[in-house]
Amino acid sequence: MSRTGSPYDNAAVERFIKTLKHQEVYLHDYATAQDAIDRLPHFLEEIHNHSRQSGSSRR
């Protein structure tokens, strides 16, 4: 653990939120908040995990 307020503590979470917004939220029009919540499992399984696996195999 680093000191309180270190910007590196939240870097992974902030990157995930940015990816979620750009690859899911900004591309869809949700009628309700529940529609967005229902779509999250699809994003995690199909889009986010696939792109992470593809990115790690290029190294």
VOLUM-557009 format. One record per residue (C-alpha): residue in one letter; y, x, z; residue number from 1. Coordinates in steps of 0.25 Angstrom, whole numbers. Last residue first. Example, Ala and Ser with C-alpha at 12.3 -4.5 7.8 and 13.67 -1.06 7.14 Angstrom:
BEGIN
 aa north  east    up   i
  s    -4    55    29   2
  a   -18    49    31   1
% end
This chain:
BEGIN
 aa north  east    up   i
  r   -36    15  -104  59
  r   -38     3  -114  58
  s   -49    -4  -105  57
  s   -39    -7   -94  56
  g   -30   -15  -103  55
  s   -41   -23  -109  54
  q   -46   -27   -95  53
  r   -31   -30   -90  52
  s   -29   -39  -102  51
  h   -42   -46  -100  50
  n   -39   -48   -85  49
  h   -25   -54   -88  48
  i   -28   -63   -99  47
  e   -41   -70   -97  46
  e   -44   -70   -82  45
  l   -31   -69   -76  44
  f   -23   -78   -86  43
  h   -34   -88   -86  42
  p   -34   -89   -71  41
  l   -19   -90   -71  40
  r   -19  -103   -81  39
  d   -21  -113   -70  38
  i   -10  -107   -62  37
  a    -1  -109   -74  36
  d    -5  -123   -76  35
  q    -3  -126   -61  34
  a    11  -122   -62  33
  t    13  -133   -72  32
  a    16  -135   -87  31
  y    13  -120   -90  30
  d    19  -115  -103  29
  h    11  -102  -106  28
  l    15   -88  -112  27
  y    25   -84  -101  26
  v    15   -87   -90  25
  e     3   -80   -96  24
  q     4   -66  -102  23
  h    18   -63   -98  22
  k    18   -69   -84  21
  l     5   -65   -80  20
  t     7   -50   -85  19
  k    20   -50   -77  18
  i    13   -55   -65  17
  f     2   -45   -66  16
  r    12   -34   -67  15
  e    19   -39   -55  14
  v     6   -39   -47  13
  a     2   -25   -51  12
  a    16   -19   -48  11
  n    17   -26   -34  10
  d    14   -14   -25   9
  y    21    -5   -35   8
  p    35   -10   -32   7
  s    34    -5   -17   6
  g    40   -15    -8   5
  t    33   -12     4   4
  r    27     2     4   3
  s    14     5    -3   2
  m     0     0     0   1
% end
